[in-house]
Amino acid sequence: KAKVPVFHPDESKQAVRELTNHVVEDLTAQMMRLGGTMLNMDLGPALGDVPAFYYTTNVLDGIEDKVNAGELSDHYLKRHVPCFRCPIACGREIRLPLTGDEVVDGPEYETSVSFGPLIGSDDLEAAAYAGHLCNKYGLDTISTGSTIALAYDLFNAGIIDESVTGGLPLAWGDPQPAIQLIEQIAYRTGFGDLLAQGAARVAAHFGVPERAVHAKKLELPYHDIHAYSGQGVVYATSPRGADHMAGDVYHWEMGNESPELEIAYGDPHDESFEKMAMVARIMDFRAMTNSLILCHFEDAPIPNLLELIHTVTGWDWSVEDFRTTAARIFELKRLLNARLGMTPADDALPERVLKAYDEGPTAGYAPDLVTMLKHYYAARQWDPATGVATTERLAELGLAGLVS
């Protein structure tokens, strides 16, 4: 049996104990244990963070009263499920009375929105079952749910009808057709054969590419940029397209901060240079935690992270070493994308998510992506013509010579 070598085994165990104690006492971690990621269905609607009816509003028409962590806990929860030795246990094991399933994986926040508000449904059990099917078939719940929601949008706009959907009426609020489409997508049958190609290709197929909500052909997650404008920059510039795990601006804007990384909460609609520089630091940090395979919910303080890195590897990193390495990871991914043909034109979002909503918590606010990207590029020292860091900046990061 192979063992992972650890530079300071005893000190590493102590560092893990200290971090575990921190997590147990951390308020955010306690909230995650209490409600799981579904807790954002209890908090997000009031902030305008939850998109509905395929990204056309953040007004949920009462859906939030039936699709939330409390409802899941009261009617379906069997037990909390942790990752290995994690004190948070944000996962959920549930039962589904209507389908007769006594033990299935519970829905995360993104899953509950995919098959809830995004198609106008308040049926939590149906959303949970849809998520279970996606997990069973190995389908991403965001991409699957968002693409199916696009189909609902096209159907309700009169762009497609039942002759296209195989007889399925995709009425807003009815989750049953979505459940059938998941299986069709998995087996590439019927309408699902087209949907399996993703939202961008589906919309293009019907001659309405502008209706697909994606960034670099990856469907947008469900933290609405009308609530947190900097999240739009994350979606537009993430190395693999719209990816909320590449930068969780929403998390930091809800009262979290890291003094060592100069990350602090403030005005969620701030589009200034200073704010976009902070968005870049958040994305660098997540490039690092993703590389270290650390859960975002633990949110280890930087001193603890430095101690973990030291005891496992023997490296004596300073905060500046940590930040430089984090930036290097992110910029290297950017260089790889540029080599594969990515240009600044790909740092874009569809017009649908940039328009102001007429009502709701963020009524009247339209995120100015052009201005934010201008500041973000400047903060990262990216050449506006190429979309990658300047020669001087690459040299600072130890990446000189990787761009001709």
C-alpha positions as a printed NumPy array, in Angstrom:
array([[  0.   ,   0.   ,   0.   ],
       [  1.583,   3.254,  -1.175],
       [  1.807,   6.169,   1.24 ],
       [  2.039,   9.85 ,   0.425],
       [  5.36 ,  11.141,   1.75 ],
       [  5.017,  13.945,   4.289],
       [  7.993,  16.146,   5.157],
       [  7.046,  16.693,   8.831],
       [  4.485,  13.973,   9.724],
       [  3.918,  14.93 ,  13.368],
       [  3.794,  18.657,  12.671],
       [  1.43 ,  17.987,   9.761],
       [ -1.005,  16.15 ,  12.032],
       [ -0.938,  19.07 ,  14.449],
       [ -1.544,  21.54 ,  11.599],
       [ -4.547,  19.485,  10.478],
       [ -5.921,  19.433,  14.041],
       [ -5.582,  23.202,  14.334],
       [ -7.318,  23.774,  11.017],
       [-10.082,  21.327,  11.93 ],
       [-10.666,  23.217,  15.181],
       [-10.861,  26.454,  13.21 ],
       [-13.412,  24.969,  10.823],
       [-15.558,  23.665,  13.677],
       [-15.729,  27.172,  15.159],
       [-16.124,  29.022,  11.844],
       [-19.566,  30.568,  11.377],
       [-19.708,  29.965,   7.617],
       [-18.742,  26.321,   8.104],
       [-21.417,  25.957,  10.791],
       [-24.006,  27.369,   8.389],
       [-22.889,  24.937,   5.7  ],
       [-23.278,  22.06 ,   8.128],
       [-26.711,  23.272,   9.145],
       [-28.159,  23.792,   5.684],
       [-25.659,  22.549,   3.115],
       [-25.249,  24.539,  -0.074],
       [-29.063,  24.558,  -0.316],
       [-28.914,  27.265,   2.348],
       [-28.448,  29.777,  -0.465],
       [-32.064,  29.138,  -1.418],
       [-32.913,  30.58 ,   2.004],
       [-30.515,  33.539,   1.741],
       [-30.025,  34.219,  -1.971],
       [-33.507,  35.273,  -3.13 ],
       [-33.556,  38.367,  -0.905],
       [-30.214,  39.43 ,  -2.394],
       [-31.226,  38.779,  -5.991],
       [-28.681,  35.972,  -6.264],
       [-30.987,  33.279,  -7.698],
       [-31.836,  33.43 , -11.425],
       [-35.221,  32.141, -12.578],
       [-37.12 ,  31.425, -15.777],
       [-33.883,  30.9  , -17.71 ],
       [-32.   ,  33.945, -16.465],
       [-34.743,  36.504, -17.197],
       [-35.445,  37.529, -13.594],
       [-34.393,  37.032,  -9.992],
       [-37.969,  37.272,  -8.742],
       [-38.983,  33.729,  -7.786],
       [-42.757,  34.153,  -7.349],
       [-42.766,  32.194,  -4.09 ],
       [-40.652,  29.28 ,  -5.345],
       [-38.193,  30.011,  -2.538],
       [-40.902,  29.131,   0.   ],
       [-40.936,  25.524,  -1.209],
       [-37.402,  24.998,  -2.504],
       [-35.009,  25.672,   0.365],
       [-32.839,  24.006,   2.986],
       [-35.572,  23.992,   5.615],
       [-38.015,  22.135,   3.387],
       [-35.349,  19.611,   2.446],
       [-34.496,  19.017,   6.088],
       [-38.102,  18.827,   7.301],
       [-39.451,  16.453,   4.655],
       [-36.672,  14.501,   2.98 ],
       [-33.432,  14.469,   4.984],
       [-32.063,  11.185,   6.347],
       [-28.571,  12.271,   7.412],
       [-25.704,  14.678,   6.763],
       [-22.908,  13.224,   4.621],
       [-19.279,  14.418,   4.92 ],
       [-16.322,  14.018,   2.645],
       [-13.546,  11.979,   4.303],
       [-13.03 ,  13.231,   7.876],
       [-14.614,  16.611,   7.137],
       [-16.262,  18.282,  10.159],
       [-18.673,  20.279,   7.97 ],
       [-20.681,  17.442,   6.36 ],
       [-22.492,  19.687,   3.866],
       [-23.662,  16.69 ,   1.816],
       [-27.135,  15.262,   2.215],
       [-28.643,  11.776,   2.047],
       [-32.382,  11.927,   1.503],
       [-35.487,   9.859,   0.798],
       [-37.969,  10.486,  -2.016],
       [-41.469,   9.29 ,  -1.065],
       [-43.071,   9.774,  -4.483],
       [-40.514,   7.647,  -6.319],
       [-40.065,   5.168,  -3.498],
       [-36.321,   5.822,  -3.271],
       [-35.303,   5.396,   0.355],
       [-31.641,   6.414,   0.009],
       [-30.456,   8.916,  -2.629],
       [-28.013,  11.803,  -2.769],
       [-29.587,  15.097,  -1.8  ],
       [-29.56 ,  18.122,  -4.113],
       [-26.954,  20.855,  -3.871],
       [-27.887,  24.517,  -4.373],
       [-26.97 ,  24.555,  -8.067],
       [-29.016,  21.405,  -8.682],
       [-32.053,  22.802,  -6.907],
       [-31.95 ,  25.934,  -9.088],
       [-31.359,  23.966, -12.298],
       [-34.55 ,  21.986, -11.84 ],
       [-36.425,  24.519,  -9.729],
       [-36.446,  28.302, -10.324],
       [-34.672,  28.115, -13.684],
       [-37.685,  26.277, -15.135],
       [-40.162,  28.046, -12.852],
       [-40.806,  24.961, -10.697],
       [-41.423,  24.864,  -6.939],
       [-41.32 ,  21.049,  -6.755],
       [-38.353,  20.29 ,  -4.491],
       [-38.775,  16.522,  -4.665],
       [-38.75 ,  16.61 ,  -8.465],
       [-35.584,  18.745,  -8.399],
       [-33.958,  16.298,  -6.002],
       [-34.914,  13.342,  -8.203],
       [-33.613,  15.142, -11.295],
       [-30.295,  15.719,  -9.52 ],
       [-30.173,  12.066,  -8.521],
       [-30.676,  11.023, -12.147],
       [-27.88 ,  13.344, -13.297],
       [-25.535,  11.81 , -10.736],
       [-26.63 ,   8.323, -11.765],
       [-25.868,   9.021, -15.42 ],
       [-22.731,  11.084, -14.808],
       [-24.214,  14.373, -16.032],
       [-23.301,  17.793, -14.689],
       [-26.415,  19.247, -13.085],
       [-25.631,  22.842, -14.086],
       [-24.992,  22.176, -17.765],
       [-27.815,  19.653, -18.006],
       [-30.339,  21.764, -16.146],
       [-29.393,  24.99 , -17.884],
       [-29.603,  23.417, -21.331],
       [-32.996,  21.923, -20.504],
       [-34.115,  25.34 , -19.206],
       [-33.069,  26.836, -22.541],
       [-35.383,  24.33 , -24.206],
       [-38.205,  25.534, -21.92 ],
       [-37.349,  29.112, -22.888],
       [-37.462,  28.298, -26.609],
       [-40.736,  26.399, -26.202],
       [-42.467,  29.177, -24.266],
       [-41.222,  31.765, -26.771],
       [-42.816,  29.8  , -29.608],
       [-39.469,  29.046, -31.269],
       [-39.941,  25.281, -30.886],
       [-43.035,  23.141, -30.29 ],
       [-44.001,  19.581, -29.448],
       [-43.023,  18.382, -32.896],
       [-39.423,  19.174, -31.869],
       [-39.587,  18.008, -28.248],
       [-41.032,  14.607, -29.062],
       [-44.466,  15.498, -27.76 ],
       [-43.254,  16.982, -24.478],
       [-44.978,  20.281, -23.556],
       [-42.253,  22.275, -21.804],
       [-44.519,  24.503, -19.734],
       [-42.897,  26.748, -17.148],
       [-43.353,  25.253, -13.705],
       [-43.681,  21.611, -14.823],
       [-40.526,  19.621, -13.951],
       [-41.715,  16.263, -15.292],
       [-40.609,  16.868, -18.911],
       [-37.177,  17.897, -17.587],
       [-36.885,  14.564, -15.792],
       [-37.69 ,  12.716, -19.029],
       [-35.168,  14.813, -20.948],
       [-32.368,  13.885, -18.537],
       [-32.718,  10.254, -19.537],
       [-32.923,  11.193, -23.22 ],
       [-29.722,  13.219, -22.877],
       [-27.936,  10.341, -21.134],
       [-28.888,   7.86 , -23.863],
       [-28.736,  10.373, -26.76 ],
       [-32.299,   9.604, -27.813],
       [-35.081,  11.835, -29.119],
       [-34.793,  15.543, -28.364],
       [-32.098,  14.661, -25.844],
       [-29.655,  13.868, -28.647],
       [-29.546,  17.57 , -29.522],
       [-29.684,  18.803, -25.92 ],
       [-26.673,  16.635, -25.08 ],
       [-24.571,  19.04 , -27.172],
       [-25.096,  21.911, -24.748],
       [-26.914,  25.235, -24.755],
       [-24.729,  27.06 , -27.296],
       [-25.234,  24.428, -29.97 ],
       [-28.93 ,  24.025, -29.205],
       [-29.599,  27.751, -29.618],
       [-27.483,  27.901, -32.778],
       [-29.387,  24.925, -34.193],
       [-32.634,  26.888, -33.967],
       [-31.097,  30.092, -35.325],
       [-31.148,  32.007, -32.04 ],
       [-27.583,  31.793, -30.689],
       [-28.106,  34.93 , -28.62 ],
       [-30.606,  33.135, -26.362],
       [-28.048,  30.668, -25.004],
       [-26.603,  31.711, -21.637],
       [-22.989,  30.579, -21.517],
       [-19.379,  31.765, -21.408],
       [-16.942,  30.015, -23.724],
       [-19.77 ,  27.504, -24.345],
       [-20.017,  26.486, -20.685],
       [-23.435,  27.164, -19.156],
       [-23.623,  29.817, -16.41 ],
       [-23.95 ,  28.723, -12.769],
       [-26.627,  30.235, -10.558],
       [-25.041,  33.128,  -8.743],
       [-26.667,  36.05 , -10.514],
       [-24.271,  38.786, -11.592],
       [-26.975,  41.367, -10.91 ],
       [-26.397,  40.572,  -7.235],
       [-22.585,  40.413,  -7.417],
       [-21.223,  42.197, -10.478],
       [-17.676,  40.874, -10.046],
       [-19.01 ,  37.355, -10.507],
       [-19.662,  38.271, -14.121],
       [-15.95 ,  38.885, -14.647],
       [-15.238,  35.47 , -13.139],
       [-17.651,  33.81 , -15.563],
       [-16.235,  35.72 , -18.531],
       [-12.535,  35.094, -17.82 ],
       [-12.41 ,  31.74 , -16.031],
       [-10.04 ,  29.369, -17.882],
       [-12.784,  26.845, -18.599],
       [-15.719,  29.152, -19.186],
       [-18.494,  30.065, -16.756],
       [-17.247,  28.463, -13.545],
       [-18.259,  29.66 , -10.086],
       [-15.493,  27.548,  -8.54 ],
       [-12.879,  29.628, -10.363],
       [-13.806,  32.606,  -8.203],
       [-16.522,  32.844,  -5.551],
       [-17.116,  36.578,  -5.363],
       [-20.551,  35.869,  -3.868],
       [-18.908,  34.099,  -0.907],
       [-16.64 ,  37.012,  -0.015],
       [-19.378,  39.614,  -0.502],
       [-21.473,  37.863,   2.147],
       [-19.164,  39.059,   4.922],
       [-15.957,  37.074,   4.517],
       [-12.437,  38.449,   4.193],
       [ -8.742,  37.575,   4.045],
       [ -6.417,  40.362,   5.172],
       [ -3.309,  38.589,   3.84 ],
       [ -4.82 ,  38.435,   0.339],
       [ -6.388,  41.904,   0.543],
       [ -9.857,  40.452,   0.031],
       [-12.75 ,  42.128,   1.821],
       [-16.477,  42.511,   1.354],
       [-18.017,  45.792,   0.242],
       [-20.428,  47.164,  -2.34 ],
       [-21.419,  44.157,  -4.517],
       [-22.087,  46.5  ,  -7.451],
       [-18.698,  48.216,  -7.263],
       [-17.164,  48.124, -10.775],
       [-13.99 ,  50.072,  -9.966],
       [-10.388,  49.157, -10.74 ],
       [ -9.78 ,  48.374,  -7.072],
       [-12.712,  45.973,  -6.979],
       [-11.667,  44.194, -10.165],
       [ -8.127,  43.859,  -8.783],
       [ -9.716,  42.122,  -5.789],
       [-11.696,  39.837,  -8.116],
       [ -8.367,  38.864,  -9.691],
       [ -6.958,  38.059,  -6.259],
       [ -9.999,  35.922,  -5.461],
       [ -9.509,  33.998,  -8.698],
       [ -5.798,  33.535,  -7.994],
       [ -6.641,  32.244,  -4.524],
       [ -9.114,  29.725,  -5.926],
       [ -6.574,  28.641,  -8.544],
       [ -4.334,  27.827,  -5.592],
       [ -6.949,  26.086,  -3.414],
       [ -8.148,  24.071,  -6.399],
       [ -4.554,  23.019,  -7.08 ],
       [ -4.102,  22.072,  -3.422],
       [ -7.424,  20.181,  -3.579],
       [ -8.899,  22.173,  -0.717],
       [-12.619,  22.62 ,  -0.181],
       [-13.857,  26.194,  -0.598],
       [-16.121,  25.826,   2.41 ],
       [-13.279,  25.278,   4.864],
       [-11.787,  28.656,   3.967],
       [ -8.548,  28.038,   5.834],
       [ -6.815,  31.217,   7.044],
       [ -3.604,  31.898,   5.13 ],
       [ -1.314,  31.263,   8.148],
       [ -2.869,  27.811,   8.521],
       [ -2.454,  27.118,   4.813],
       [  1.198,  28.139,   4.915],
       [  1.754,  25.81 ,   7.864],
       [  0.044,  22.933,   6.037],
       [  2.16 ,  23.514,   2.953],
       [  5.32 ,  23.663,   5.051],
       [  4.66 ,  20.523,   7.076],
       [  3.759,  18.465,   4.003],
       [  6.39 ,  19.748,   1.538],
       [  9.061,  21.417,   3.626],
       [  8.648,  24.655,   1.689],
       [  8.98 ,  27.819,   3.785],
       [  6.567,  30.019,   1.904],
       [  5.782,  33.598,   2.815],
       [  2.423,  35.199,   2.043],
       [  4.039,  36.779,  -1.004],
       [  5.309,  33.39 ,  -2.194],
       [  1.773,  32.052,  -1.827],
       [  0.256,  34.922,  -3.791],
       [  2.868,  34.768,  -6.541],
       [  2.402,  31.032,  -6.998],
       [ -1.379,  31.446,  -7.06 ],
       [ -1.112,  34.094,  -9.788],
       [  1.362,  31.922, -11.712],
       [ -1.116,  29.033, -11.767],
       [ -3.885,  31.236, -13.102],
       [ -1.737,  32.954, -15.718],
       [ -0.327,  29.652, -16.964],
       [ -3.861,  28.425, -17.659],
       [ -4.535,  31.667, -19.495],
       [ -1.454,  31.164, -21.653],
       [ -2.53 ,  27.631, -22.51 ],
       [ -5.965,  28.882, -23.592],
       [ -4.365,  31.586, -25.74 ],
       [ -2.153,  28.986, -27.413],
       [ -5.299,  26.999, -28.213],
       [ -6.904,  30.01 , -29.912],
       [ -8.653,  31.969, -27.176],
       [ -8.763,  35.741, -27.724],
       [-10.114,  38.694, -25.694],
       [-13.326,  38.396, -27.718],
       [-14.025,  35.16 , -25.855],
       [-14.164,  37.027, -22.523],
       [-17.843,  37.723, -23.012],
       [-21.293,  37.127, -21.586],
       [-24.661,  37.024, -23.382],
       [-26.738,  40.168, -23.488],
       [-29.534,  38.467, -21.547],
       [-27.58 ,  38.489, -18.276],
       [-26.287,  42.033, -18.781],
       [-29.696,  43.689, -19.011],
       [-31.302,  45.307, -15.988],
       [-34.288,  43.564, -14.424],
       [-37.484,  45.578, -14.18 ],
       [-38.328,  44.312, -10.677],
       [-36.855,  42.5  ,  -7.736],
       [-33.944,  43.099,  -5.352],
       [-31.601,  44.388,  -8.064],
       [-34.144,  46.198, -10.238],
       [-32.587,  48.773, -12.548],
       [-28.991,  47.593, -12.213],
       [-27.234,  46.518, -15.427],
       [-23.699,  45.105, -14.949],
       [-21.204,  47.004, -17.124],
       [-19.004,  44.136, -18.247],
       [-16.996,  46.289, -20.679],
       [-15.877,  48.647, -17.92 ],
       [-15.193,  45.835, -15.474],
       [-13.096,  43.902, -17.996],
       [-11.1  ,  47.03 , -18.79 ],
       [-10.195,  47.408, -15.119],
       [ -9.629,  43.672, -14.681],
       [ -7.243,  43.512, -17.649],
       [ -5.324,  46.481, -16.251],
       [ -5.134,  44.909, -12.795],
       [ -3.758,  41.69 , -14.252],
       [ -1.428,  43.595, -16.588],
       [ -2.936,  41.892, -19.625],
       [ -2.362,  43.202, -23.135],
       [ -5.821,  44.247, -24.46 ],
       [ -4.833,  43.031, -27.926],
       [ -3.797,  39.509, -26.94 ],
       [ -5.579,  38.969, -23.63 ],
       [ -2.475,  37.615, -21.905],
       [ -0.043,  39.124, -19.434],
       [  2.682,  41.481, -20.599],
       [  6.235,  40.232, -20.972],
       [  7.223,  42.137, -17.84 ],
       [  4.444,  40.593, -15.788],
       [  5.261,  37.078, -17.002],
       [  8.872,  37.632, -16.021],
       [  7.786,  38.651, -12.504],
       [  5.898,  35.36 , -12.245],
       [  8.758,  33.235, -13.561],
       [  6.914,  32.551, -16.813],
       [  9.222,  34.474, -19.156],
       [  9.726,  32.934, -22.561],
       [  6.309,  31.284, -22.763],
       [  4.953,  33.931, -25.139],
       [  6.738,  34.901, -28.346]])
